[in-house]
């Protein structure tokens, strides 16, 4: 078990589990990592009521990065607090994994992308909505290779594409 600041745990426990005064950090962490129905309840309650950075500190960043894409599926109800917490945790996850808060749907697929595909994503997130030609030029890469990266990123839902007509020519514009 990792060493934590117990006043941090006490504040987080009161936020999420005020009705369970005997819940210790060790029991909570062990319960979260079990992966059963009861742990899903602990995870959901924790994600909904603990502040995002505190939740991450308590479970550790590597555990958060690895498990959040699956845990995110627990946040399914249509309550505004769920949307808000999910958005915050999505942003934190993508910031720690991608270096940007633009990724809309955390997914394990991110880890399967090549280094060049990730670089293409970073370039697009920096440039905003631009043509694939402009992205390839900015990256100093072959247009066809960048196009293949873009297609993969679009298929995963990480970026969006639009078709725009410029001077009578159809141009594909991509962005986050």
SVG drawing of the C-alpha trace seen along z (x, -y; Angstrom):
<svg xmlns="http://www.w3.org/2000/svg" viewBox="-31 -30 41 39">
<polyline fill="none" stroke="black" stroke-width="0.4" points="0.0,0.0 1.2,-3.5 1.6,-6.1 -1.1,-8.8 -1.9,-12.0 -4.6,-10.8 -6.3,-14.3 -6.7,-14.1 -8.3,-10.7 -10.6,-11.9 -11.8,-14.9 -12.4,-12.6 -14.1,-9.9 -16.5,-12.5 -17.3,-13.8 -18.1,-10.4 -18.9,-8.1 -20.0,-10.3 -22.3,-7.5 -19.5,-5.0 -17.2,-6.4 -15.2,-3.1 -14.2,-2.9 -10.4,-3.1 -8.2,-4.1 -6.7,-0.6 -10.2,1.0 -11.3,-1.5 -8.3,-1.0 -8.5,2.8 -12.2,2.7 -11.7,0.4 -9.1,2.7 -11.1,5.9 -13.1,5.4 -16.4,6.8 -19.9,5.3 -19.2,3.9 -16.0,2.3 -17.9,0.7 -20.2,-0.9 -17.2,-2.2 -15.6,-3.5 -18.8,-5.3 -19.4,-6.8 -15.8,-8.0 -15.8,-9.5 -19.1,-11.3 -18.3,-12.8 -14.5,-13.2 -12.7,-16.0 -10.9,-14.7 -7.3,-15.4 -7.9,-14.0 -9.4,-10.8 -6.4,-10.5 -3.9,-11.1 -5.7,-8.5 -5.6,-5.7 -2.3,-6.8 -1.9,-8.2 -0.8,-4.9 -3.9,-3.1 -6.1,-6.0 -4.6,-6.0 -4.9,-2.3 -8.4,-1.8 -10.3,-5.1 -11.5,-4.1 -13.3,-1.1 -14.5,-3.0 -15.9,-5.8 -18.6,-3.4 -20.0,-3.4 -21.0,-7.0 -24.2,-6.4 -27.0,-8.3 -28.3,-11.6 -27.8,-13.7 -25.8,-17.0 -23.4,-16.0 -22.5,-12.9 -21.9,-14.9 -19.7,-17.4 -17.6,-14.8 -17.2,-12.7 -16.0,-15.8 -13.5,-16.7 -12.2,-13.1 -12.1,-12.8 -10.0,-16.0 -7.6,-14.8 -7.2,-11.4 -6.4,-12.9 -4.1,-15.5 -2.0,-12.9 -2.1,-10.5 -2.0,-12.8 -0.8,-16.1 -4.0,-17.8 -7.5,-18.1 -9.1,-17.8 -9.7,-14.1 -13.4,-13.5 -13.7,-9.8 -10.9,-8.1 -10.2,-4.7 -7.7,-1.9 -7.2,-2.4 -5.0,-5.4 -2.3,-3.1 -2.4,-1.1 -1.6,-4.2 1.8,-4.5 4.2,-7.3 3.5,-9.0 -0.3,-8.8 0.1,-10.4 2.3,-13.1 -0.4,-13.7 -3.0,-14.1 -0.8,-16.6 -0.2,-18.6 -4.0,-18.8 -4.8,-19.7 -2.3,-22.6 -3.3,-23.8 -7.1,-23.7 -9.2,-23.0 -6.9,-22.8 -6.5,-20.8 -4.6,-17.5 -2.2,-19.1 -1.4,-21.9 -1.0,-19.3 1.4,-17.3 3.3,-20.4 3.5,-21.5 4.8,-18.1 7.2,-17.9 5.7,-14.5 4.3,-12.8 0.6,-13.7 -0.4,-10.1 1.1,-9.0 -0.6,-11.8 -3.9,-11.0 -3.6,-7.4 -3.0,-8.6 -6.0,-11.0 -8.3,-8.2 -7.3,-6.1 -7.9,-9.0 -11.3,-9.7 -12.3,-6.1 -11.5,-6.1 -13.5,-9.3 -10.5,-11.2 -10.7,-13.9 -13.4,-15.2 -13.3,-15.8 -15.3,-18.1 -15.4,-18.6 -15.0,-22.2 -15.1,-23.6 -12.3,-26.1 -11.9,-27.6 -14.1,-24.9 -12.0,-22.1 -13.2,-19.8 -10.8,-19.9 -10.9,-17.7 -10.6,-19.8 -9.7,-18.0 -9.7,-19.2 -10.4,-18.2"/>
</svg>
